[in-house]
Amino acid sequence: MEEIITNSPPCHSDGTGHNLHRISKDVIPSWGRRTDAPRIQGIMSLGIMVACPLFTLFWYIALQNFDASLLSALFALWDEGFVDFFRQYSPCPNRDIVFVYGAWVLFQAVLYTFLPGKICEGQPTPAGNVLKYKTNGLLASFVTVFFFAVLGLRSGGLSLAFVAEHWGSFVAIFNIYGLFLTAAFYLKAHIAPSHLEDRKFSGSALYDLYMGIELNPRFGQSWDFKLFHNGRPGIIGWLLIDLSFTALQFYKFGYITNSIIITDLLHATYVIDLFYNEGWYIKTIDIAHDHVGFYLAWGSATWLPMMYTLQPQFLAVHPVSLSPIAAASILMTGFGGYALFRSANHQKYLVRDTKGQSILTAPQCPRGYYLRWRAFNFTGQAFPEQPSILSGCGDRFPGTFNLRDPLLMRLWNVVGSGRSLWCESTSLSATRFQSQCVSTVTRHWSTGAKNGFHSGSALQSDRRISYRIAVSSSGKGRKFSPIKNVINFNPEIGRAIGVQTGTTAAARKRARFDSGEDAFFVSTVDGDNDVVAFGVADGVGGWSDSGVDPADFSHALCSNMATAALEWDAEADKVRARGLMQMGYEKCIADTSIFAGGSTASIGVAHADGKVELANLGDSGSILFRLAAVHHYSIPQTHAFNTPYQLTLVPPLMRAQSSVFGGRVFEDLPYDANITNLTMQHGDVLLLATDGVLDNLYNQDILQIITDQMMATGAWNGAPETGINVAASLGKFTQPDGFIPPSKISTLPTHEASEPLPQRPDSQTRVHPLQGLLAATVVRQAKVASMDRHRDGPFAKEAQRSYPWERWRGGKIDDICVVIVVAVEEGKDAS
C-alpha cells in the first residue's frame, strides 16, 4: 500500500488560516485500525479496558504497600482475594486533589490556546484532510516548570513535593479522568464528529470504545483534542512528577542522589526532544494513524504519568548513590541511546518529507540500521531508561517501562491489526532487545548491594524470624533517663506492655507509663510468641485548649489495641494492623470515661516468616533500616501544615457548634491509614516513632545513629564503603539477658553532649540489650535535637516553607516515643 504524502511544507510560522486542505486520493479502508471486528475482538477489548486500570493500581500498590516487591504483592493478591486486595489497598481520590488536577488540565489548555507557536500540517487523513496544528509545547513546558518552581519556592503554600506527597489520590484521579475521556470521545464521535469521513465503525461497540472512532476530534477548526491530551497534561506533567519525587527525596533524606538526577535528566531530554520536534511528531503514527479511544485517551491520562515515572517513584524512597564511574557510564549510555533514537526518527522524517525519494547514505544510515531493523528508534528509546535498571535495585519494579513498547505493540497487533505489517516488523525486534534489557534487572550492582537495597520478593518459606523489641519514651519537659525510660519486651515475663490496668479512669491514669501525650504498646497475638503486634500513638495536643487531656485518648487507644491483640482469635481470622487500629478506636469511642480527644498512630504486626504489615495514620511513622541503609520509610499524612490525619472523638456539642458557626472538624478513620507490607531479614532494624522524633531528626540522622550503634556493638560489621554484614552473635546481643558488654558501652558514640548510658550490667533495667540501647539512643538524640535552637530539623524546614515570614528556627520540643524491633533469624545466630 502506497503511503500518501502531502506536498505542503511541514510548518508555517505566520499562524494564518486553519481551513482544511484536501487532496485527491482513494480512501484507504485499512488505515489505522479495523473496519470490522468479530465478537472475540470486542471481548478482548473489554478485557484490556478492565485490566489496564487494575494493572496501574497494582503497580502503585506494590510500591506503596509492599516495598516495591511485585512478588510480595502477588502473594497478597492470592492470599486475600482479588476484590479484598484492591478494596484494601487501592487509593481514593481526595476532593482537594480533584480540584488541583482540574486546575492543572485547565492551565495546560490555556497555554495550548494562547501561547504562540508554529502552525504545522499533519499527514493527509484517509478522507484527504490535511489538518493544521499549533505546536507550542516547548514553550508551554518551559512556562509550566518555571511557574511551578516559583510557586513552590516563593508562595510557601505549595510544597515542591506536593504531587509525590499526594500520589495515591493523583493515581486514582488519573484513572477516573482517562475513563471519562474514553466515554466522552466515544459519545462525541456519534453526536458531534469533527470529520465525518475520517470516522471508523467496526460493528462492535466495545472495540470502537477501545480503539476509537474519530481520527482527529477537535473543538472548532483548530483546537485538537488528540494533540493536547497526547502532549500536554501527561508529557509536561511527566517533568513535574519527576521533579516532585526528587524534591520528596530531598525533604525526607536531606540530600538528592545522583541516580535520580540522571533519571530526571534523561527523561527531560526525551520530553524536550518531543516538543522541539513537535512539527515532526504530528506526522507520526500517534497522530496520523491512531483513532482516539481508550488506547489513547486513558493511555495519555493514566499510563503515561503513572508508568513512565516509575523510576523516580522508586528512587525517591530507595535512594541510591552511584559511584562517579557508574554514574558517568549510565549517563553516557542514556545519551547514546538518545542519539540513536533521534537519528532513526530523523531518517523516518526524511523519507516522509521527500515522499520516499531520499537516499540514506552511509554517514546518515550506517548499514541502513533503520531500514534493516525498523525498531531501532525503540532501541534508542530504551537506553535512556536503563538508569532505572542500574539503580542498585534487585527487583523488576522500576524496569517496567521497558516492557511498555513491546507489550503495547503486540496488543495492538492482536486487537487492532490495522497496522499488522508495521507491528510485525517492530514488536518482534523490540521484544528481543527489551527482554535482554529487562533481564539485567535481577542483577545486584555493587553500589546497590553495598547500600543494602535488596528485593523484598526474595522470600523463604522455611525461615523463622523472632523479633526483639524495646520501647523508649520521654515526656515533654521531663528529663530523659536511659535507665527508667526504656522497657525491653520479654514475652516470657509478660504477654503485653502498654495495657492500662485499674477499675477507674484515675487508677488507669496513675498506672500508665510516664510518656506524656505519646503512648505505645507491644503484645503477642492470641498468646502466640510467633506473632507480635506493636505500635505508637501521639495524642493531638490541640485538645488541651478545650480542657481535654490528649494523653487519655492515645493511651487508651494503645491499651485497647494491646488487649485486642491478646484476645485475637488467630485461627478464625488473620490479624491485620488496620484491624487492630479499628478495634482500638471503636473501644475508645465506646469508653464513657473518654470525653473527647484524638491521636495519630503507627501500628505493626510481625509474623514468624518475616512478613510485617504496617498501618500509619498521621505523622507518626516507621522506618526500616537494613545494613546501613534506609530500606523503607512512611510518608506522613497531613491535611495541612501541622495538621496530621488523626483518629478523633468529637463531642456532640463541638460538632453542633461546628455546623452552626462553620469550621472543619477532622475525623479520620483507621480505613484512611496507609498500609505497607515488608519482609524483614536477619539483622534488620524497624523503628516506629511519633513526631517528637520525626520532626527533629531526618531519616539520615536516625540512620547514622542506628548504624553507629550497630557497628559499635558488633551487631553489624564491615564498613559502609565496602559492605555491611550481620554479626553471627546478633542473637546474643538481643536476648533479655544478653546485655551489651561494658567495654562496648563505654565506646558508644553520643553525637551530642548528653547523659551517658550506665556502665553496670547488674540488671535488665540498668544496661539494656541491643534493641533497648537503640531505642534509648534515638530518644536521647531526638531530645537533644528538640532543644537545639540553632539546628533546623524537619519541622523547622516545613514551617519555613509554609510560613516563611515567621522565621522558625531550631527543634520542636515535644513528647517522644520510639519502638525498636530487631529481626533475628533462627539458624543464623552462632551464639
Buried (B, 14 or more C-beta within 10 A) or exposed (E): EEEBBBEBEBBBEEEEEBEEBEBEEEEBEBBBBBEEBEEEBBEBBBEBBEEBBBBBBBBBBBBBBBBBBBBBBBBBBEEBEEEEBBEBBBBEBBEEBBEBBEEBBEBBBEBBEEBEBBBBBBBBBBBBBBBBBBBBBBBBBBBBBEEBEEBBEEEBEBBBBBBBBBBBBBBBBBBBBBBEBBEBBBEBBEEEBBBEEBBBBBBBBBBBBBBBBBBBBBBEEBBBBBBBBBBBBBBBBBBBBBBBBBBBBBBBBEEBBBBBBBBBBBBBBBBBBBBBBBBBBBBBEBBBBBBBBBBBBBBBBBBBBBBBBBBBBBBBBBBBBBEEEBBEEBBEBBBEBBEBBBBBBBBBBBBBBEEEEBEBEEEBBEEEBBEEBBBBBBBBBBBBBBBBBBBBBBBBBBBBBBBBBBBBBBBBBBBBBBBEEBBEEBBBBBBEBBEEBBEEBEEBBEBBBBBBBBBBBEBEEEBBBBBBBBBBBBBBEBEBEBBEBBBBBBBEEEBBBBBBEEEEBEEBBEEBBEBBBBBBBBBBBBBBEBBBBBBBBBBBBBBBEEEBBBBBBBBBBBBBBBBBBBEBEBEEEBBBBBBBBBBBBEBBEEBEEBBBBBBBBBBBBBBBBBBBBBBBBBBBBBBBBBBBBBBBBBBBBBBEBBBBBBBBBBEEEEEEEEEEEEEEEBEBBBEBBBBBBBBBBBBBBBBBBBBBBBBBBBBBBBBBBBBBBBBBBBBBBBEBEEBBEBBEBBBBBBBBEBBBEBEBBEEBEBBEEBEEBBEEBEEBEBBBBBBBBBBBBBBBBBBBBBEBEEBBBBBBBBBBBBBEEEEBEBBBBBBBBBBBBBBBBEEBBEE
